[in-house]
Amino acid sequence: MTTDRRVLVHPDRAALAASVAARFLTKVIDLIEDEGEAHIVLTGGSVGIEVLDAIAGSPARNSIDWSRVHVWWGDERWLPRDDDERNEKQAREALLDHVPVDEAKVHPFPASDAGLSLEEAAAAYEAELRAAAREGEKHPVFAITFLGVGPDGHIASLFPERDGPTVTTIGVIAVHDSPKPPPERLSLTLPLINTSERIWLVLAGGDKAPALGLALAGASPADVPVAGVLGRKRTVFFIDQAASAEVPEALVMPTSYWTGAMDQKDWMPGGS
Ligand SMILES: O=C(O)[C@H](O)[C@@H](O)[C@H](O)[C@H](O)COP(=O)(O)O
């Protein structure tokens, strides 16, 4: 088992999304076979949704027993339930409406028209996590957590120069000052995100290269929140060529991986 971070470079966004989708389907089939279920955390953002589109478009999507998949979100925009900009709505349109998930195992954040304050909504989600946890635990074991990354290095709704990235005492926070609209959001905190067994970051575009380079070079999570991300078993950055401009060579996995010439176990000691 290794907790170091790996970078997989793909020619473009489409190849990135297809590669992550294929890996996701394979991994979730194994997880359900081995553990009977899988708790997955989805992300908002264009690349995260493109990955869900690619999963939905895969002929292998029906190889998963979706009734055993629990779906959570890493963050949510504080908008009415049916707003097109909600991460939940975009995830449902891209994937969840096209596969037989058990709705009781789909856990969206509360919406702004649910009658709760932002703080009450954060507390409610923390309670929902606790209710889904094993005896004595505070939250489920997240098998795979997806994260998009912003040009400023934000992940979920944890932004530089805001309090979010340094919150360590709770798992879910209310955000009132997001520089990315809308300003009000809900987010998991880094300590909770980092309880994930696997964290798969999906980012594309040259505008992400500086933040990614800083994060991999050891920047502070307060300055570059993605620098604070570390899964318990795996942390993999799935990126396109444009986002790789400032990635240390030693962290880039051989391109032969994404041409399929390498078996997964060859590039990730102990598999993924
Ligand atoms: O609610 C959100 O906006 C996301 O959760 C956010 O963290 C997103 O993942 C990044 O901003 C990357 O977005 P792109 O993939 O569109 O660059």
The ligand as an SDF file (V2000), in Angstrom:
LIG
                    3D

 17 16  0  0  0  0  0  0  0  0999 V2000
  -19.1410   22.8870   -6.9880 O   0  0  0  0  0  0  0  0  0  0  0  0
  -18.1060   23.0160   -7.6620 C   0  0  0  0  0  0  0  0  0  0  0  0
  -17.8960   23.9430   -8.4270 O   0  0  0  0  0  0  0  0  0  0  0  0
  -17.0500   21.9430   -7.6040 C   0  0  0  0  0  0  0  0  0  0  0  0
  -17.2180   21.0130   -6.6800 O   0  0  0  0  0  0  0  0  0  0  0  0
  -15.6850   22.5350   -7.6810 C   0  0  0  0  0  0  0  0  0  0  0  0
  -14.8250   22.1180   -6.6410 O   0  0  0  0  0  0  0  0  0  0  0  0
  -15.1230   22.0770   -9.0210 C   0  0  0  0  0  0  0  0  0  0  0  0
  -14.8610   20.6690   -8.9580 O   0  0  0  0  0  0  0  0  0  0  0  0
  -13.8710   22.8190   -9.3840 C   0  0  0  0  0  0  0  0  0  0  0  0
  -14.1750   24.1890   -9.4070 O   0  0  0  0  0  0  0  0  0  0  0  0
  -13.3400   22.3650  -10.7590 C   0  0  0  0  0  0  0  0  0  0  0  0
  -14.3100   22.6510  -11.7280 O   0  0  0  0  0  0  0  0  0  0  0  0
  -13.9490   22.3940  -13.2900 P   0  0  0  0  0  0  0  0  0  0  0  0
  -13.7360   20.9070  -13.4090 O   0  0  0  0  0  0  0  0  0  0  0  0
  -15.1750   22.8710  -14.0390 O   0  0  0  0  0  0  0  0  0  0  0  0
  -12.7170   23.1850  -13.6050 O   0  0  0  0  0  0  0  0  0  0  0  0
  1  2  2  0
  2  3  1  0
  2  4  1  0
  4  5  1  0
  4  6  1  0
  6  7  1  0
  6  8  1  0
  8  9  1  0
  8 10  1  0
 10 11  1  0
 10 12  1  0
 12 13  1  0
 13 14  1  0
 14 15  2  0
 14 16  1  0
 14 17  1  0
M  END
$$$$
